[in-house]
Amino acid sequence: MSQQVQFMQRCFDLARLGAGHASPNPMVGAVLVHENRIIGEGFFAKDGGPHAEVMAVRSVKDVDRHLIKASSLYVSLEPCNIYGRTPPCTNLILEEKIPHVIVAARDLTPGVNGAGLARLRQHGVKVEEAVLSQRGKILSEYRNVFVSKDRPYLLLKYAQTSNGFLAPLDGSTHWLSNGFSKRLTHKWRTETDAIMVGAGTARADDPALTPRFYPGRSPRRVVIDRKGTLPSTLQLFDGSTPTLLFRQSGITTANQANARLIAHDFTQPDWLPKMLAQLAEQKIAHLTVEGGAWLLQQFVAQDLWDEARVFTTKANWKVGLAAPALGKIASQEFILQQDRLTIHYNFL
């Protein structure tokens, strides 16, 4: 492994420390290197906080500060070139006279999208792009989908039997994956902005959709209740975390005092893209869809998904509700005791 690859991989590792806190901004890691020695590093820790490049420069010890103007800055995402709540990171790079910048992916935010790199080049900075580009795309897609497609990044998560069934035909609850897989899914819940389920899953499983088995923040809950029939006694309406409840326009009955009721026209062919646009307006940049079968199929059928995390278990049923056919070969595979976890990306 080349040193350039090692330093960029370090950026990715740092960036992921911001998972669950950076959104709707991107997860970004930065490493400042002088003669193959890291003299500073940082990541974007929370929405509204200092950017990764700022943190990397701030972390440089006084004894090494004179080395900054002879160092290379590795960044997982293109440095910003616009004024928001903080000044552009391109300003910092030029002020610190950093001569060399290496990035993995471009930031598709309007006003950036190559402009940051162009500005650095115009001022004599040597810029290299697309180092570990595929890994950089996987990391940056969380942000880039949100700013370029008017919707959240869409993650589908489900468990299936070895022969491709999601649930029994009678709608009963049947837990498929093991305890290790369950804890991992609760970790993922701390890293997403919201979790969506349909009425069938809400009624049959009565899920809380909170990370009870892993420390961290609870995501917002999004419930599709087209007919307005879900009882107020479900855990989704316990008030422990905000819940958005989508119902067909015209249904005014609202027994769920602890949910925000949103009227939506499900009779229109574009009901799903319009709903996703509404969620984006709520600054939900990363949405996890946990079921059930009908809802997952809506996303797959309309090619509205970016990533799928699928647990395949040892269970084998004769009949059941079929899992969606993703049509994408897994990019990654992991074994968790008897479960096999595959990760599929729709953009690779």
C-alpha positions as CSV (number, residue, x, y, z in Angstrom):
1,M,0.0,0.0,0.0
2,S,1.4,3.4,-1.0
3,Q,1.8,6.1,1.5
4,Q,-0.6,8.3,-0.4
5,V,-3.2,5.6,-0.1
6,Q,-2.5,5.2,3.6
7,F,-2.9,8.9,4.3
8,M,-6.2,9.0,2.3
9,Q,-7.5,6.0,4.2
10,R,-6.7,7.8,7.4
11,C,-8.9,10.6,6.2
12,F,-11.8,8.2,5.6
13,D,-11.4,6.7,9.1
14,L,-11.4,10.2,10.6
15,A,-14.4,11.2,8.6
16,R,-16.6,8.3,9.8
17,L,-16.1,9.6,13.4
18,G,-18.6,12.2,12.5
19,A,-21.3,9.7,11.5
20,G,-24.6,10.7,13.1
21,H,-23.4,14.2,14.0
22,A,-22.3,15.9,10.8
23,S,-25.6,15.6,8.8
24,P,-26.9,17.4,6.8
25,N,-23.3,18.4,6.2
26,P,-20.8,15.8,4.9
27,M,-18.5,13.5,6.9
28,V,-15.0,14.8,6.1
29,G,-11.5,13.8,7.3
30,A,-8.3,15.8,6.7
31,V,-4.6,14.9,7.3
32,L,-1.7,17.3,7.1
33,V,1.6,15.5,6.1
34,H,5.2,16.7,6.0
35,E,7.8,14.3,4.5
36,N,5.5,11.3,5.2
37,R,4.9,12.3,8.8
38,I,1.4,13.3,9.9
39,I,1.7,16.7,11.7
40,G,-2.0,17.4,12.0
41,E,-5.4,15.8,11.4
42,G,-9.0,16.4,12.0
43,F,-12.6,15.7,11.1
44,F,-16.0,17.4,10.8
45,A,-17.5,16.6,14.2
46,K,-20.9,18.2,14.2
47,D,-23.2,20.4,12.2
48,G,-22.2,24.0,12.5
49,G,-18.7,23.2,13.9
50,P,-15.2,23.7,12.4
51,H,-14.5,21.9,9.2
52,A,-12.0,19.1,8.9
53,E,-9.3,21.2,7.3
54,V,-9.6,23.8,10.1
55,M,-9.3,21.0,12.8
56,A,-6.2,19.5,11.0
57,V,-4.4,22.9,11.0
58,R,-5.4,23.6,14.6
59,S,-4.0,20.3,15.8
60,V,-0.5,21.0,14.5
61,K,1.9,21.5,17.5
62,D,3.7,24.8,17.8
63,V,7.0,23.1,17.1
64,D,5.7,21.9,13.7
65,R,3.8,25.0,12.6
66,H,6.6,26.2,10.4
67,L,6.3,23.0,8.4
68,I,2.7,23.7,7.3
69,K,3.8,25.7,4.2
70,A,5.9,22.7,3.1
71,S,3.2,20.0,3.7
72,S,0.6,18.1,1.8
73,L,-3.1,18.3,2.8
74,Y,-5.1,15.1,2.3
75,V,-8.9,15.6,2.4
76,S,-11.6,13.1,1.7
77,L,-13.8,15.7,0.1
78,E,-13.1,18.8,-2.0
79,P,-12.5,21.8,0.3
80,C,-15.5,24.2,0.4
81,N,-15.3,27.5,-1.6
82,I,-18.4,29.2,-0.3
83,Y,-19.3,31.3,2.8
84,G,-21.8,29.5,5.1
85,R,-21.6,29.5,8.9
86,T,-17.8,29.4,8.5
87,P,-15.4,30.9,5.9
88,P,-14.3,28.8,2.9
89,C,-11.6,26.2,3.6
90,T,-9.9,27.3,0.4
91,N,-9.2,30.6,2.2
92,L,-7.5,28.7,5.0
93,I,-5.4,26.7,2.6
94,L,-4.2,29.8,0.8
95,E,-3.6,31.7,4.1
96,E,-1.5,28.9,5.5
97,K,0.4,28.6,2.2
98,I,-0.2,24.8,1.9
99,P,1.4,24.0,-1.4
100,H,-0.2,20.6,-2.2
101,V,-3.8,19.3,-1.8
102,I,-5.0,15.7,-2.5
103,V,-8.7,14.9,-2.5
104,A,-10.7,11.7,-3.0
105,A,-14.0,13.1,-4.3
106,R,-15.6,16.4,-5.4
107,D,-18.3,18.1,-3.4
108,L,-21.4,18.6,-5.5
109,T,-22.8,21.4,-3.3
110,P,-23.8,24.3,-5.6
111,G,-20.9,26.8,-5.5
112,V,-18.3,24.2,-4.8
113,N,-18.4,21.2,-7.3
114,G,-14.9,21.8,-8.7
115,A,-14.8,25.5,-8.0
116,G,-12.8,24.9,-4.8
117,L,-10.1,22.9,-6.6
118,A,-10.1,25.4,-9.5
119,R,-9.5,28.3,-7.1
120,L,-6.6,26.5,-5.4
121,R,-5.0,25.7,-8.8
122,Q,-5.4,29.4,-9.9
123,H,-3.3,30.4,-6.8
124,G,-0.5,27.9,-7.6
125,V,-1.5,25.0,-5.3
126,K,-0.8,21.6,-6.7
127,V,-4.0,19.7,-6.7
128,E,-4.5,15.9,-7.1
129,E,-7.9,14.4,-7.5
130,A,-9.5,10.9,-7.3
131,V,-7.1,9.2,-4.9
132,L,-9.1,6.2,-3.7
133,S,-11.9,7.6,-5.7
134,Q,-14.4,4.7,-5.3
135,R,-14.1,4.7,-1.5
136,G,-14.3,8.5,-1.6
137,K,-17.5,8.3,-3.6
138,I,-19.0,5.9,-1.1
139,L,-18.3,8.3,1.7
140,S,-19.2,11.5,-0.1
141,E,-22.4,10.2,-1.6
142,Y,-24.2,10.7,1.7
143,R,-23.8,14.5,1.1
144,N,-23.8,14.6,-2.7
145,V,-27.2,12.9,-3.2
146,F,-28.8,15.4,-0.7
147,V,-27.4,18.5,-2.4
148,S,-27.9,17.4,-6.0
149,K,-31.1,15.2,-6.1
150,D,-33.5,17.0,-3.8
151,R,-33.8,13.9,-1.6
152,P,-32.1,12.1,1.2
153,Y,-29.4,9.4,0.7
154,L,-31.5,6.2,0.7
155,L,-30.4,3.2,2.7
156,L,-32.5,0.0,2.5
157,K,-32.0,-2.4,5.4
158,Y,-33.6,-5.8,5.8
159,A,-33.1,-9.4,6.7
160,Q,-34.1,-12.3,4.5
161,T,-34.2,-16.1,4.6
162,S,-31.7,-18.1,2.6
163,N,-34.3,-18.5,-0.1
164,G,-35.2,-14.9,-0.3
165,F,-38.3,-14.3,1.9
166,L,-38.7,-11.2,4.2
167,A,-41.7,-12.2,6.3
168,P,-44.5,-14.8,6.7
169,L,-47.5,-14.4,4.5
170,D,-49.8,-14.0,7.5
171,G,-48.1,-10.7,8.6
172,S,-46.9,-12.2,11.9
173,T,-43.6,-11.2,13.5
174,H,-40.6,-13.5,12.9
175,W,-37.1,-12.3,13.9
176,L,-34.6,-13.6,11.4
177,S,-31.1,-12.2,12.2
178,N,-29.0,-13.0,15.3
179,G,-28.0,-10.8,18.3
180,F,-24.8,-9.5,16.8
181,S,-26.6,-8.4,13.7
182,K,-29.3,-6.7,15.8
183,R,-26.7,-4.7,17.8
184,L,-25.1,-3.6,14.6
185,T,-28.4,-2.4,13.2
186,H,-28.9,-0.4,16.4
187,K,-25.4,1.2,15.8
188,W,-26.5,2.1,12.3
189,R,-29.6,3.8,13.8
190,T,-27.4,6.3,15.6
191,E,-25.8,7.2,12.2
192,T,-28.9,8.0,10.2
193,D,-31.2,11.1,10.3
194,A,-34.5,9.1,10.1
195,I,-35.9,5.6,9.8
196,M,-39.0,4.9,7.7
197,V,-41.5,2.0,8.1
198,G,-44.8,1.2,6.6
199,A,-48.1,0.7,8.4
200,G,-47.9,-3.1,8.2
201,T,-44.5,-3.2,9.9
202,A,-45.6,-0.7,12.5
203,R,-48.7,-2.7,13.4
204,A,-47.2,-6.2,13.3
205,D,-43.8,-5.5,14.9
206,D,-44.6,-2.4,17.1
207,P,-41.0,-1.2,16.7
208,A,-39.5,1.6,18.7
209,L,-36.9,2.4,16.0
210,T,-34.5,3.6,18.7
211,P,-30.9,2.4,19.4
212,R,-31.6,0.6,22.6
213,F,-28.6,-1.8,22.2
214,Y,-26.0,0.8,21.2
215,P,-25.2,4.2,22.7
216,G,-26.1,7.2,20.6
217,R,-28.8,9.6,19.5
218,S,-32.2,8.4,18.3
219,P,-33.1,9.2,14.7
220,R,-36.4,10.7,13.7
221,R,-39.1,8.2,12.8
222,V,-41.1,8.4,9.6
223,V,-44.3,6.3,9.3
224,I,-46.4,5.7,6.2
225,D,-50.0,5.3,7.4
226,R,-52.0,6.0,4.2
227,K,-55.4,4.9,5.6
228,G,-54.9,6.5,9.1
229,T,-55.6,3.2,10.9
230,L,-52.6,2.9,13.2
231,P,-53.4,2.9,16.9
232,S,-52.0,5.6,19.2
233,T,-50.7,2.9,21.6
234,L,-47.8,1.9,19.3
235,Q,-44.2,2.6,20.5
236,L,-43.7,4.9,17.5
237,F,-46.0,7.4,19.1
238,D,-44.5,7.3,22.6
239,G,-43.0,10.8,22.3
240,S,-39.5,9.6,23.0
241,T,-38.3,10.9,19.7
242,P,-39.9,13.0,16.9
243,T,-42.2,11.0,14.6
244,L,-43.5,12.2,11.1
245,L,-46.7,10.5,10.2
246,F,-47.7,10.6,6.5
247,R,-51.4,10.0,5.7
248,Q,-53.6,10.3,2.6
249,S,-54.9,13.8,2.0
250,G,-58.4,14.2,3.4
251,I,-58.0,11.9,6.4
252,T,-58.2,14.3,9.3
253,T,-58.5,11.9,12.2
254,A,-55.4,12.1,14.3
255,N,-55.2,10.0,17.4
256,Q,-51.5,10.1,17.6
257,A,-50.8,13.2,19.7
258,N,-47.1,12.6,19.7
259,A,-46.6,12.6,16.0
260,R,-46.5,15.4,13.4
261,L,-49.2,14.6,10.9
262,I,-48.4,15.3,7.2
263,A,-51.1,15.1,4.6
264,H,-49.8,13.5,1.4
265,D,-51.5,12.4,-1.9
266,F,-50.6,8.8,-2.3
267,T,-52.8,8.5,-5.4
268,Q,-50.3,10.4,-7.6
269,P,-47.7,8.3,-9.5
270,D,-44.9,10.6,-8.1
271,W,-46.0,10.3,-4.5
272,L,-42.7,8.8,-3.4
273,P,-40.3,11.4,-4.9
274,K,-42.5,14.1,-3.6
275,M,-42.4,12.6,-0.1
276,L,-38.6,12.4,-0.3
277,A,-38.4,16.1,-1.3
278,Q,-40.5,16.9,1.8
279,L,-38.1,15.0,4.0
280,A,-35.2,16.8,2.4
281,E,-36.8,20.1,3.4
282,Q,-36.8,18.8,7.0
283,K,-33.0,18.5,6.6
284,I,-33.2,14.7,6.6
285,A,-30.1,14.0,4.5
286,H,-29.9,10.3,5.3
287,L,-32.9,8.0,5.4
288,T,-33.0,4.4,6.4
289,V,-35.9,2.3,5.2
290,E,-36.5,-0.7,7.4
291,G,-39.6,-2.2,5.8
292,G,-41.9,-3.8,5.2
293,A,-42.0,-5.7,2.0
294,W,-44.4,-3.4,0.1
295,L,-42.5,-0.2,1.1
296,L,-39.1,-1.7,0.2
297,Q,-40.4,-2.8,-3.1
298,Q,-41.7,0.8,-3.9
299,F,-38.1,2.1,-3.5
300,V,-36.5,-0.6,-5.6
301,A,-39.2,-0.5,-8.3
302,Q,-38.7,3.2,-8.8
303,D,-34.9,2.9,-8.6
304,L,-34.9,5.2,-5.5
305,W,-32.2,3.7,-3.4
306,D,-28.5,4.3,-3.0
307,E,-27.3,1.6,-0.6
308,A,-28.8,-1.7,0.7
309,R,-27.6,-3.7,3.7
310,V,-29.0,-7.2,3.6
311,F,-28.7,-9.9,6.2
312,T,-29.2,-13.3,4.8
313,T,-29.9,-15.9,7.4
314,K,-30.0,-19.7,7.7
315,A,-33.8,-19.8,7.8
316,N,-35.5,-21.5,4.9
317,W,-39.3,-21.1,4.4
318,K,-41.5,-22.7,1.8
319,V,-43.6,-19.6,1.4
320,G,-43.4,-15.9,2.4
321,L,-43.2,-12.3,1.2
322,A,-40.4,-12.0,-1.2
323,A,-37.4,-9.8,-0.7
324,P,-36.8,-7.1,-3.4
325,A,-34.6,-8.0,-6.3
326,L,-31.8,-5.3,-6.1
327,G,-30.1,-6.2,-9.4
328,K,-26.7,-5.1,-8.0
329,I,-23.9,-7.5,-7.0
330,A,-22.7,-7.0,-3.5
331,S,-19.6,-4.7,-3.1
332,Q,-18.9,-6.0,0.4
333,E,-19.7,-9.1,2.4
334,F,-19.3,-9.9,6.1
335,I,-20.1,-13.0,8.2
336,L,-21.7,-12.4,11.6
337,Q,-22.0,-15.9,13.2
338,Q,-24.8,-17.6,11.1
339,D,-25.8,-14.4,9.3
340,R,-24.2,-13.1,6.0
341,L,-24.3,-9.3,5.6
342,T,-24.0,-8.0,2.0
343,I,-23.7,-4.3,1.1
344,H,-24.9,-3.1,-2.3
345,Y,-24.4,0.3,-3.8
346,N,-26.7,1.5,-6.6
347,F,-24.3,4.2,-7.8
348,L,-21.2,2.0,-8.4
